[in-house]
Amino acid sequence: MNAAILVRMMPSRPVLAALAAGLLATGCVIVPVTIESYDPDCRYVTHHMELQPVQIAQLQRCGGQGCEAVMLAALGVTAVSAVVSGSIVVVGNVVYWADHRVSCPAPITAPAASAASA
């Protein structure tokens, strides 16, 4: 790929800084949440997990090197919480899926009409 094209595709540093500041100003963490629903075919309450952002703090005024350190720390906390929570959601959903497969086997379907006429 041509370097000139790559440079045009990459956002400028001020744009990235503004985006990061907007994301970090909220002080968010990502948490796993279990959702329940009822499956009427199986007469069974099913579960699945989703990721949900939660705001824990908000930066009011920030400036200088100290501000950069605070924003980097907030970014690290958000990223780590997303990775850990994402892993929990993947494992949890596999367990819930397996539980649902055991508790509610696939219904037996009737033979197709073409097979019956043959």
Secondary structure, DSSP 8 states (H G I E B T S, - for coil): --HHHHHHHS--HHHHHHHHHHHHTT-EEEEEEEEEEEETTTTEEEEEEEEEEEE--------HHHHHHHHHHHHHHHHHHHHHHHHHHHHHHHHHHHHHHHHS--------HHHHH-
